[in-house]
Structures are given as structure tokens and as C-alpha cells.
């Protein structure tokens, strides 16, 4: 992989309350507020016309199951721990606006720890966004189409992201990311499992309006210390295994793409490294020219276990231009 040593680039799209993304890394389930401590199953449509109506209902409690039917649905700012089950023909095509103006599918707010999403298709820009250091979320068997950022886990621990399909990405002076696990709050992010996902297709770049100077990425683990942010106390013990990533950029001279990235944004981070004991193993990166980007190089083995992948072409690469929560 060619080595690129350009300054990193990020778009600041809104003021961020760091306290809203604070996380000690404790992985615990929220209290189920159902009076009889038993989960209920609700149907949309049927019991409720919209996801928002279900989420806002006093009869829907933490731990309840929401079954979604066929068709288009609008996601929500989620403040309860709910388990969303699509039927394979469920499409989330709208949701709460991000501060950038782009659409979100589900924005995970305080109280949504332990939520899950399966068997649905997302066509939104920022499809699943961790906005409050939410833990123990599961995203499985979902499809994401032409995402700006498909799954953005800011400051969360204990997520399971498995058996999802991400087809095509896009960038807009930032974004172009399939799966992101990151911290900027000075907390601890640990125990996330990214398994058996397939990320393929083209990174779409609007050449006329794109500033460039950053890279898109299939999967990235990221400690953000830029612009006075608190970065992380530790991003550790996260597993990225058995994923297939095959991506190309339609304008690599502006925004290239890398299969996997592991980054501490500081040029010379002090020892010991805060990104440590993460396992990146048994992935297939061969369909992407730029396969593994590690910055700084000291994050490579043995600090993190990066081995036995198909396609281990390493380089420094460019930092991503991510969208914050």
C-alpha cells in the first residue's frame, strides 16, 4: 500500500457536548420498567401506526419487542431499550435530522442501552448513531445502502455488530465509513464485537463539491484527540473478525478508501498506548487496494493483535473525516 502523509481532515458540523458522550466502559443492562418485569411484543402497523408512537407510549417499556412490517418507516431518537425486528422487507428511509442536516435512522439517546435492530434495510445517511455513550446494542442481519456512515458507535461498549451487509458508501467532506468504533470523551470503550459483516461496493465522491484530504474506511477504531477533545482513556479488547471488505473509490485522488483503520490522532502519543489489546483477525481485505492503515505504526503487533487476515498490506494512510454524534 502506498504511504500517504497528508495532514488529517475533519469537518466540524456542530458543537458537541462532551459530557453527553462520557462512558466509563461499564457494560450493564438498563432496568426493565415493565411493571411485571415481562417483555411485551408490539406490531407496527397494528398496535401503533409509527415507531415514534410506540416509543412514546406509556404502555411500551424497556425490553419490549417491536415487530415492523413491510414498507417504509421513520426512525426515532430512541430513549428506551427496545428490540426492533424487521421482516426482511422493512425499510428505514427517514428519521431524526443530524445537526449536519443529514438524515439519521435511529439516534440512540440516554436510556436506550441494550436495544437491538435486526432484519431491516436502511437508506438513511447516518443510519445508526450512538449519541449518548449507549452500551450493549446489537445490530444484526441488517442491510445498509449508500450510507454516509452506516453504524457509528461513539463511546459505547459491549456492542455486537454482526452479519450485516453494507453496500456502497458516500462522502460529503466527511463520512464514507461503514462501521466506526470511537471515543472522544476520555472514557473507556471495550468489548465491542464486529463479526461476519460484508462491506462492498463503491465510495461515491462528489468531485465538484468535495474538499478531500481524508480517507473513507470500511471499519475504523478511532481515538479522537483533535481540537482539544479528550480522546480516550482506553479503547481495548474489541474484536474485528471474519469480515469481508471490498471497496473502491470513484475518485481516489480526492478521497481514497481503506479496508480497516486503527488510529490515535496524536502524532506521538505517549506510552502505554491507549488503543491496545484489540483483535483484528480472520478478515478478508483483498478486494480493497489499501487494506490496513495503522497510525501511529506502534499500534501494530504486539500492542494490538492484527494477524491472519487475507490481505495485510499496511500503510499509514489518511485519517477519516468522521461525523460526530
N, C-alpha and C positions, 0 to 999 in steps of 0.2 A: 504494500500500500504506500502510495506516495505520502510524504510527510508535508503537512501544511502548517506554517507557523504564522498565522494571521491573528490579530487581536480578536478576542471573543466579542460577541454582539448579543445584545438583548434589547427587547422592546419593553419599556415600562408603560403599561396600559392603564394603571390606576394605582392610587395609594393603597398600600397593603397594611392592615393591622396585624403585626407580627404576633401579638398575643392570641389572635384568633387561630393561629396555626401552631400553637405550642403543644408539645407532646413529650411526655416522659418516657414513652416506649412501653408503658404498661399495657398488656393485652388482656382486656376483660370484656365481658358481655354486659350490655345495659340491662337494667332491671325491667322485667316484663310487667307492665302496668295493667294487664288484663286482670279484672277482679278475681277470676277463678284460676288464674295462672295457666290457662289453656289457650293455645292459639286458635284463632278462627280463620276460616277461608272465605274470601270475598271475591266476587266476579265483576269485571268491568269489560263491556257493559253488562248490566244485570242488576247487581246490588247498588252500583254507583255509575253515573254517566261518564265520569272522568277520574283520572288518577288524583287530581287535586281535591276532588270531592271526597275521595276515600281517605286521603292523607289528613284532611282537615276534620274528618268526622270524629266525634267523641266516642263512637262505638268501635273504632278501629284502634287497636292497641299494639304496643311493641310485641314483635314476634308473630304477628298475623301474616297470613299468606294472601297475596293479591294476584289473582289469575287474570291475565289480559287476553282478550280475544283477538280476532283477525282485524287488521286495519291499522290506521294511523292514530297515534296517541301523543299527547303532550306531556313531557316530563315535568318535574317539580323541584323546588327547593325542599329537600327531604329532611324532616326533623323528627321522624320516628324510625324505629328499627323494624323494617318491613321486608318481606321476601317476595320479590316480583318474579312471576313465572309467565313467560310468553308461551305461545303455542306453535312457534316456528314461523308464523305469518304475522307476528306482532311487530310493528314498526314505530319507533320513537323518532318522529320527524320534527319536533319542536320542543321548546322548554324555556326555562328562565334565561333571560339575557345575561351574558357575562358583562363585566364592566367595560370590556373592549367593544361591545356591541355584537359579538358573535354569539351564536345560539349554543346553549348547553342542553344536554338531555336530562340528566339528573345531577344536581349540585347537592353534595352531601353536607348538611349542616349539623350543628350540635344536636345530639340525641339520636343520630342515625347509625351509630355503631352497630355492627352485626347485621346490617342489611345485605341482601343478595339480589342478583339480577341474572336471569338465565333465559335462553331461547328467545331472544328478541334481536331485531335489527335496528341499528342506529344510523341515521343520516344527518345528525346534528354536527356542529363544528367541534365543540368541546364536549364530548359525549358523556363521560362520567368524570366529574371534577370533585376531588376532595377539598372542600372549602373550610373545614374546621378540625383538622387533625383527627379524623374519624378512623377508628380501628376495626379490624375483623370483618371487612367487607369481602364478599365473594362475587366475582364476575366470571360466569362460565357459559360456554356454548352460545355466545352472542356473536353477531356479525356487525362490523363497523365499516361504513362505506365513505371513502374520500374525506377522512377526518383531518381536522387541523391538529387536534390531539385527541386520540381515541380514549385512553384511560390515563388520567393524571392523578396519581396518588401523592399528594403533597402532605408530608409529615405524618403519614399513617403507618401503623404496624399491624402485622397479622393478616394482611390481605391475601386472598387466594385468587389469582388471575389465571384461568386455565381453559384450554380447549376453545379459545376464541379465534375468529378469523377477521383479520384487518386487511382490507383490500383498498389500495391506493391511499395516499396521503396528500395533503396540500399545505402550502406555507403562505404566509401573508406578513412578511417582515417579522417572522417568528413562527413557531409551531413546526409542523411536519414531523410529528412524533407519534409513534404507535403506543408505547407503554412507558410511562415515566414514574419512577420512584425517587422522591427527592425530599430535601429538607432545607429550610431557610430560617428556622425558628430557634435553633440551638438545642433542640431536643434529641431524642434517640429514635431512630427508625429501624425496626428489626423484624425478622420473622415473616417477611413477605415472600410468597411463593408464586413465581411466574413460570408456568409449566404448559407445554404442549400447545402453544399458540402458533398460528401461522400468519405471518405478515408479508404480504406480497404486493407487487404492482409498481406503480409509478408515483414518484413525488412530483406533484404538479406545481409549477413555478410560474407566476405571472411576471414575465420578463420585463414588461413595461413599467410595473409599479414596485418591483422587488429591489430592495437595497442590497441584499446579500450579505456575505461576510460571516455566515454561520452555517451549520450543517443540520439537516434533518437526521432522524435516527429511528431505527426500529424499536429498540429497547434501551433506556438510559437509566443509570443510577447516578445521582447527582447531588453534590453538596454545594449550595449556593451561598458564597460569602461576599458576593459582589455588592457594591454600593452601600456598604455598612450593614448588610444583612448578617444575621447571627450564624448562618450556615448550619452546622450540626455538631452535637457532642459526639454522636456516633451513628453511622449507617452501617449496620453489621448483621451478619447471619441471615442475609437474604439469598434466596436460591433462584437462579435463572437456568432452567434445564429443559431439554427436549423441545426447544422452539425452533421453527424454521423461518428464516428471514431472507427474502429475495426482493430487493428494492433497487430501482434505478431512478435517477433524477433526470427530468427532461431538460434542465438547464444546469448541469453540474458546475459550469463556470461561475454561476451566481450562488446557488445553494446545492451543495453536494449532499450525499446521504451515506450514512454508515450503519452497519447492521446493529452493532452493540457498542455502547459507550459507558465508560466508568470515569467520572470526573470530580475532582476537587478544584474549584475555580481559582484557588490561590496558586500563584506561580511556584512558590516554595513553601508548602505547608509544613509546619513543624512536626517532628516525630513525637509520639507514635501517630501514624495516620488514623484519621477519624473514619475513613472508609476501610473496613477490614473484615476479614473472615466471611466475605460474600463468595458464593459458589456460582461460577458460570461454566457449565459442563454439559456435554452431550447435545449441543445445539448445532444446527446446520446453517451456516452463514455463507455457503458457497455461491448463492445466487446474487450476492452483493459484492461489488468490487472492493469497496472499503469495508473491511469486515469487523475489526476490533480497534477502537480508539481508547487509549488509556492516558489520562492526564492528571497528575504527573506520572512518569514512567515507573516510579517507585511503588505505585499501586498494583503492579503486576505481581505474579507469584514471587514469594510465598505469602505476601500480605493478604492477597485475595486468591482464591483457588480458581484459576482460569485455565482450563485444560480439557483435552479430549473433545474439542469441538471440531466439526468439519468446516474448515476454513479458519485459520488462525493468523491471518495476515494482519499484523499490528502496525499502528502508527499513532501519531499524536492527534491529528485531526483538528477540527474546529469545535468550539463549544456550541451547544444548541441554543436557539433563540426561543426559549420556552414562554408559554403564557402562564402567569401566576394565578393562584386561586382567587 
